Amino acid sequence: MTTRIEADLLIPGRGAPIEDGTVIFDGNAILFAGPRSGAPETRDADVVEVTTVMPGLWECHAHFTGLVTPDVEKYLIEPMATKAARATADLVRTLDGGVTSAREVGGLGIFLHRAIEEGSIAGPSIYPAGAVLSTTGGHGDVHGFPLDWVHAANASGSGLGELCDGVPECLKAVRKQLRRGAKVIKICASGGVMSEIDHPIHQQFSDEELTAIVEEAARAERVVAAHCHGKPGIMAALRAGVRTIEHGSYLDEEAAEAMKEAGAVLVPTRFVVAKLVHMEDVLPVYAYRKGLAIADQHELALKIAVSAGVTIAMGTDIFIHGELYGQNGMEIRHLVDAGMSPLDALEAATANGPLTLGPQAPQSGLLEQGYDADVIALDFDPLDEIEAWGDPNRVTHVWKAGVGVKAPQ
């Protein structure tokens, strides 16, 4: 069935917006996207009239964990089936909020994407990393549990991380994620906020370990996403050749220039940092203190990156089951607050998404002939009404792979 969308405003994902635009797709292929005056005639098409049409959003730092509290220790002790059941609801919320593609950088996505692809459950297309690679005692470790418990949980697939120390273990850890079907490899190149003992600024993997991980991933045409708060981890990850820097809290002008020279992409996740500073009542004490300590620096780092012209892709780092899923578009507001134009922020949320996957990227993120028909419609002008982002009710229609999965009731 051919679908024809007539919109007051067409946002292509990259390039100038088009007033009075038309998008036509049949199955999963976009046939036309451009001015209505140049659109071909269609017979027996399903015609939909909307305010704004644009590509589906790309969530480039997703976690589908089923966690009901922001305490990663709980992840290791809850049954996998319980976590997965909760995560299926979060997948639906995410799709309902306009996200049609998610790069999942740790969680249950490595398992859930199969059920999505076969049509058993609803959700965005997931490009998973599998387990997060971490040094022992690093950000991907769970410091409050005995080490053998953490290893056992990770081996069973119910943990978040894969602990590896030294080049041979790092190589094997990459291969284990590839065996699971990972589309991207996620590493912790610095300490973090949601881990108890490590410091967000400190570099974790050595340069030799980082290089080995990147090279092993590249042999399988995968790129590496590097969790980095501190500048030492950022610079080491860039030297090793990672594709993306996640968070980048202590990024400065030198690091921004290094990112540009390396062609790396920043996924800043301002959404989660802005939320954590208001969650003192539910966060572990150590996590709240760390989040508070980096919050202002993270805001400054994002502004530096925007000013320097670093390539940015949208990601939120939502990891708590419930209503936050579906609010992913709020990250667009944070990008604008950091100095991006609304149009550039939309590019970060759409066309730049596939850049975070390297050779594994699909033809997605643009309204252009031949691209995947991942399309959303809004009841507002996203170049003018920025504050509407984050409200899933303002996303009126969602088509994923050409199939309508949300429409007004």
C-alpha positions as CSV (number, residue, x, y, z in Angstrom):
1,M,0.0,0.0,0.0
2,T,1.4,3.4,-1.0
3,T,1.3,6.1,1.6
4,R,1.3,9.8,0.6
5,I,1.9,12.4,3.4
6,E,1.0,16.0,2.6
7,A,2.6,18.3,5.1
8,D,2.7,22.1,5.8
9,L,6.4,21.6,6.6
10,L,8.8,18.9,5.5
11,I,12.1,18.5,7.5
12,P,14.4,16.3,5.4
13,G,16.9,15.6,8.2
14,R,19.7,17.4,6.5
15,G,19.3,20.5,4.5
16,A,16.7,23.2,4.2
17,P,13.1,22.7,5.3
18,I,10.4,22.6,2.6
19,E,7.1,24.3,2.9
20,D,4.1,22.4,1.4
21,G,6.0,19.1,1.2
22,T,5.1,15.6,0.2
23,V,6.5,12.3,1.2
24,I,5.6,9.1,-0.7
25,F,6.6,5.6,0.3
26,D,5.6,2.1,-0.6
27,G,6.8,-0.6,1.7
28,N,10.1,0.3,3.4
29,A,11.3,2.5,0.5
30,I,10.8,6.2,0.2
31,L,9.8,7.0,-3.4
32,F,9.7,10.8,-3.2
33,A,10.3,13.5,-0.7
34,G,10.2,17.1,-1.7
35,P,7.9,20.0,-2.7
36,R,4.3,19.1,-3.3
37,S,4.5,20.9,-6.7
38,G,7.0,18.3,-7.9
39,A,5.4,15.2,-6.4
40,P,4.3,12.5,-8.8
41,E,0.6,11.4,-8.9
42,T,-0.3,8.3,-6.9
43,R,-3.3,6.1,-7.3
44,D,-5.2,4.5,-4.4
45,A,-2.6,5.9,-2.0
46,D,-3.4,6.3,1.7
47,V,-3.2,10.1,2.0
48,V,-2.4,11.7,5.3
49,E,-2.4,15.4,6.0
50,V,-0.1,16.6,8.8
51,T,1.5,19.8,10.2
52,T,5.1,18.6,10.0
53,V,6.7,15.5,8.5
54,M,10.3,14.4,9.2
55,P,12.5,11.3,9.6
56,G,12.0,9.2,12.7
57,L,14.3,10.1,15.6
58,W,17.5,8.3,16.3
59,E,18.2,7.5,19.9
60,C,21.9,6.9,19.9
61,H,22.5,6.2,23.6
62,A,19.7,3.9,24.6
63,H,19.5,1.4,27.5
64,F,16.6,-1.0,27.7
65,T,17.2,-2.6,31.1
66,G,13.8,-2.9,32.9
67,L,15.3,-1.3,36.0
68,V,12.7,0.3,38.2
69,T,15.2,2.2,40.4
70,P,18.4,4.0,39.4
71,D,20.6,1.5,41.2
72,V,22.6,-0.9,38.9
73,E,23.1,-3.4,41.7
74,K,19.4,-4.3,41.3
75,Y,20.1,-5.2,37.7
76,L,22.2,-8.2,38.7
77,I,19.6,-9.7,41.1
78,E,16.3,-9.3,39.2
79,P,15.1,-12.2,37.0
80,M,15.9,-11.7,33.3
81,A,12.3,-12.3,32.4
82,T,11.0,-9.6,34.7
83,K,13.4,-7.1,33.3
84,A,12.6,-8.0,29.8
85,A,8.8,-7.7,30.4
86,R,9.3,-4.2,31.7
87,A,11.6,-3.3,28.9
88,T,9.0,-4.3,26.3
89,A,6.7,-1.6,27.6
90,D,9.6,0.9,27.5
91,L,10.2,0.0,23.8
92,V,6.6,0.9,23.0
93,R,6.9,4.2,24.8
94,T,10.1,5.0,22.9
95,L,8.5,4.3,19.6
96,D,5.4,6.3,20.6
97,G,7.6,9.3,21.2
98,G,8.9,9.2,17.6
99,V,12.1,7.2,18.0
100,T,12.2,4.6,15.2
101,S,15.9,3.7,15.6
102,A,17.9,3.1,18.7
103,R,21.6,2.4,19.2
104,E,21.5,0.4,22.4
105,V,24.8,0.7,24.3
106,G,24.2,-1.8,27.1
107,G,21.1,-3.6,28.3
108,L,18.7,-6.2,27.0
109,G,18.6,-4.8,23.4
110,I,20.9,-7.6,22.2
111,F,18.1,-10.0,23.0
112,L,15.0,-7.9,22.4
113,H,15.9,-6.7,18.9
114,R,15.3,-10.3,17.6
115,A,11.7,-10.2,19.0
116,I,11.2,-6.8,17.4
117,E,12.5,-7.9,14.0
118,E,10.2,-11.0,14.0
119,G,7.2,-8.9,14.9
120,S,6.6,-10.4,18.3
121,I,6.9,-7.1,20.2
122,A,6.8,-3.5,19.1
123,G,9.7,-1.1,19.3
124,P,12.2,0.9,17.3
125,S,14.9,-0.9,15.2
126,I,17.6,-1.7,17.7
127,Y,21.4,-1.7,16.9
128,P,22.8,-3.3,20.0
129,A,26.2,-3.4,21.7
130,G,25.6,-6.3,24.0
131,A,27.6,-6.2,27.2
132,V,29.6,-3.1,28.0
133,L,33.4,-3.7,28.1
134,S,35.0,-2.5,31.3
135,T,38.1,-3.0,33.3
136,T,37.8,-4.8,36.7
137,G,36.8,-2.1,39.1
138,G,35.8,0.2,36.2
139,H,32.5,1.8,35.4
140,G,31.0,-1.4,34.0
141,D,31.8,-3.3,37.2
142,V,29.3,-3.5,40.1
143,H,31.5,-2.6,43.0
144,G,29.2,-3.6,45.9
145,F,29.1,-7.3,44.9
146,P,31.8,-10.0,45.2
147,L,33.7,-10.2,41.9
148,D,32.8,-13.8,41.3
149,W,29.1,-12.8,41.5
150,V,29.6,-10.1,38.9
151,H,31.5,-12.5,36.6
152,A,28.7,-15.1,37.0
153,A,26.0,-12.6,36.2
154,N,27.8,-11.3,33.1
155,A,28.4,-14.9,31.9
156,S,24.7,-15.7,32.1
157,G,23.7,-12.5,30.2
158,S,22.0,-11.0,33.2
159,G,24.7,-8.4,33.9
160,L,25.4,-5.2,32.1
161,G,29.2,-5.5,31.6
162,E,32.0,-7.7,30.4
163,L,35.1,-7.3,32.6
164,C,38.3,-7.6,30.7
165,D,41.9,-6.8,31.6
166,G,44.9,-6.9,29.3
167,V,44.9,-7.2,25.5
168,P,44.0,-11.0,25.2
169,E,40.9,-10.6,27.5
170,C,39.8,-7.5,25.6
171,L,40.0,-9.3,22.3
172,K,38.0,-12.1,23.6
173,A,35.4,-9.7,25.1
174,V,34.9,-8.1,21.7
175,R,34.5,-11.5,20.0
176,K,31.9,-12.5,22.6
177,Q,29.8,-9.5,21.7
178,L,30.2,-10.2,18.0
179,R,29.1,-13.8,18.7
180,R,25.9,-12.4,20.2
181,G,25.2,-10.2,17.2
182,A,26.5,-6.8,18.4
183,K,26.3,-4.0,15.8
184,V,28.6,-1.7,17.8
185,I,31.1,-2.3,20.6
186,K,30.6,-0.2,23.8
187,I,33.5,0.4,26.2
188,C,34.1,2.4,29.4
189,A,37.2,4.5,28.7
190,S,36.7,6.5,31.9
191,G,35.0,6.2,35.3
192,G,31.3,7.0,35.6
193,V,28.5,8.4,37.8
194,M,26.4,5.3,38.4
195,S,29.3,3.2,39.5
196,E,30.4,3.4,43.2
197,I,34.1,3.5,43.5
198,D,35.7,4.8,40.3
199,H,36.3,8.4,39.5
200,P,34.6,10.0,36.4
201,I,37.8,11.7,35.3
202,H,40.2,8.8,35.4
203,Q,41.1,6.8,32.3
204,Q,40.4,3.1,32.7
205,F,41.5,1.0,29.7
206,S,45.2,1.5,28.8
207,D,46.1,2.8,25.4
208,E,47.1,-0.7,24.3
209,E,43.8,-2.2,25.4
210,L,41.8,0.5,23.7
211,T,43.7,0.1,20.4
212,A,43.3,-3.7,20.5
213,I,39.5,-3.3,21.0
214,V,39.1,-0.8,18.2
215,E,41.2,-2.9,15.8
216,E,39.4,-6.1,16.6
217,A,36.0,-4.5,16.1
218,A,37.1,-3.0,12.8
219,R,38.0,-6.5,11.5
220,A,34.3,-7.2,11.8
221,E,33.3,-3.8,10.4
222,R,32.1,-2.5,13.8
223,V,32.9,0.8,15.4
224,V,33.5,1.5,19.1
225,A,31.4,3.7,21.3
226,A,33.4,5.0,24.3
227,H,31.8,6.1,27.5
228,C,34.0,9.1,28.6
229,H,33.6,11.7,31.2
230,G,37.2,12.8,31.9
231,K,39.5,14.3,29.3
232,P,42.2,11.6,29.8
233,G,39.7,8.9,28.7
234,I,38.4,11.1,25.8
235,M,41.9,11.7,24.4
236,A,43.0,8.1,24.8
237,A,39.8,6.8,23.1
238,L,40.3,9.2,20.2
239,R,44.0,8.1,19.8
240,A,42.7,4.5,19.6
241,G,40.2,5.4,16.9
242,V,36.8,5.1,18.5
243,R,33.8,6.4,16.5
244,T,31.8,8.0,19.3
245,I,32.4,9.8,22.6
246,E,29.5,9.3,25.0
247,H,28.8,12.1,27.5
248,G,32.1,14.0,27.1
249,S,31.7,15.8,30.4
250,Y,35.2,17.2,30.6
251,L,35.7,17.9,26.9
252,D,37.5,21.2,26.3
253,E,38.7,23.1,23.2
254,E,41.6,20.8,22.6
255,A,39.5,17.7,22.9
256,A,36.9,19.3,20.6
257,E,39.5,19.9,17.9
258,A,40.8,16.3,18.4
259,M,37.3,15.0,17.8
260,K,37.0,17.0,14.6
261,E,40.3,15.8,13.3
262,A,39.4,12.2,14.1
263,G,35.9,12.5,12.5
264,A,34.4,11.3,15.8
265,V,30.8,11.9,16.9
266,L,29.8,13.2,20.3
267,V,26.7,11.7,21.9
268,P,26.3,14.1,24.8
269,T,23.3,12.7,26.7
270,R,22.4,16.0,28.4
271,F,19.0,14.6,29.1
272,V,20.2,12.2,31.8
273,V,22.6,14.6,33.5
274,A,19.8,17.2,33.8
275,K,17.5,14.6,35.3
276,L,19.9,13.1,37.8
277,V,20.5,16.3,39.7
278,H,16.8,16.3,40.6
279,M,16.7,12.7,41.8
280,E,18.4,12.9,45.2
281,D,15.6,11.0,46.8
282,V,16.0,7.9,44.7
283,L,19.6,7.8,43.6
284,P,22.4,6.0,45.6
285,V,24.2,8.7,47.6
286,Y,27.5,8.2,45.6
287,A,25.7,8.6,42.3
288,Y,23.9,11.8,43.3
289,R,27.1,13.3,44.5
290,K,29.0,12.4,41.3
291,G,26.1,13.6,39.1
292,L,26.0,16.9,41.0
293,A,29.8,17.3,40.6
294,I,29.8,16.9,36.8
295,A,26.6,18.6,35.9
296,D,27.8,22.2,35.3
297,Q,31.0,20.9,33.6
298,H,28.9,18.7,31.3
299,E,26.8,21.7,30.3
300,L,29.9,23.7,29.6
301,A,31.5,20.9,27.6
302,L,28.4,20.5,25.3
303,K,28.5,24.3,24.6
304,I,32.2,24.0,23.8
305,A,31.5,21.1,21.4
306,V,28.7,23.0,19.7
307,S,30.7,26.2,19.3
308,A,33.6,24.2,17.9
309,G,31.5,22.4,15.3
310,V,31.9,18.9,16.6
311,T,29.5,16.4,14.9
312,I,26.8,15.6,17.5
313,A,24.2,12.8,17.5
314,M,21.2,12.7,19.8
315,G,21.2,10.3,22.8
316,T,19.5,10.5,26.2
317,D,20.9,7.6,28.4
318,I,17.5,6.9,29.7
319,F,17.8,3.7,31.8
320,I,14.9,3.7,34.4
321,H,11.7,1.9,33.5
322,G,8.7,4.1,33.0
323,E,7.6,7.4,31.8
324,L,11.0,8.8,30.8
325,Y,10.9,6.5,27.8
326,G,9.0,8.4,25.1
327,Q,10.4,11.8,26.3
328,N,13.6,11.2,24.2
329,G,12.9,14.2,22.0
330,M,13.6,16.5,25.0
331,E,17.3,16.1,24.2
332,I,16.6,18.3,21.1
333,R,15.7,21.1,23.5
334,H,19.0,20.6,25.4
335,L,21.0,20.8,22.2
336,V,19.3,24.1,21.3
337,D,20.0,25.4,24.8
338,A,23.7,24.6,24.2
339,G,23.8,26.8,21.1
340,M,22.6,24.6,18.2
341,S,20.1,26.0,15.8
342,P,16.8,24.1,15.8
343,L,17.5,22.8,12.3
344,D,21.0,21.6,13.3
345,A,19.5,19.9,16.4
346,L,17.1,18.1,14.2
347,E,19.9,16.9,12.1
348,A,21.6,15.6,15.2
349,A,18.4,13.7,16.0
350,T,18.0,12.2,12.6
351,A,20.6,12.2,9.8
352,N,23.6,12.1,12.2
353,G,22.3,8.9,14.0
354,P,23.6,6.4,11.4
355,L,27.0,8.0,11.6
356,T,27.4,6.4,15.1
357,L,27.3,2.9,13.5
358,G,29.9,3.1,10.8
359,P,29.7,0.3,8.3
360,Q,26.6,-1.2,10.1
361,A,24.5,1.9,9.5
362,P,21.3,1.5,7.6
363,Q,19.9,3.9,4.9
364,S,18.0,5.9,7.5
365,G,17.7,9.3,9.0
366,L,16.8,11.2,5.9
367,L,13.6,11.8,3.9
368,E,15.2,11.0,0.6
369,Q,14.4,8.6,-2.3
370,G,15.7,5.1,-1.5
371,Y,16.0,5.7,2.2
372,D,14.1,3.6,4.8
373,A,10.6,4.7,5.3
374,D,11.1,5.6,9.0
375,V,8.9,8.7,9.2
376,I,7.1,10.7,11.9
377,A,4.6,13.5,11.9
378,L,4.2,16.3,14.4
379,D,1.3,18.7,15.3
380,F,3.8,21.6,15.7
381,D,6.6,23.4,13.8
382,P,9.8,22.0,15.4
383,L,11.8,25.0,14.1
384,D,9.6,27.3,16.1
385,E,8.0,25.4,19.0
386,I,11.1,23.8,20.6
387,E,9.4,23.4,23.9
388,A,7.0,20.8,22.5
389,W,9.8,18.2,22.2
390,G,9.6,15.6,25.0
391,D,5.8,15.3,24.9
392,P,5.0,12.1,23.0
393,N,1.5,13.3,22.4
394,R,2.8,15.9,20.1
395,V,4.1,13.1,17.8
396,T,0.9,12.3,15.9
397,H,2.0,9.6,13.5
398,V,4.9,7.1,13.4
399,W,5.7,4.9,10.5
400,K,8.5,2.3,11.0
401,A,9.8,0.6,7.8
402,G,6.7,2.0,6.0
403,V,4.2,0.5,8.5
404,G,2.0,2.8,10.5
405,V,2.5,2.1,14.2
406,K,0.9,5.3,15.6
407,A,-1.9,7.4,14.4
408,P,-4.5,9.7,16.0
409,Q,-7.3,7.8,17.7
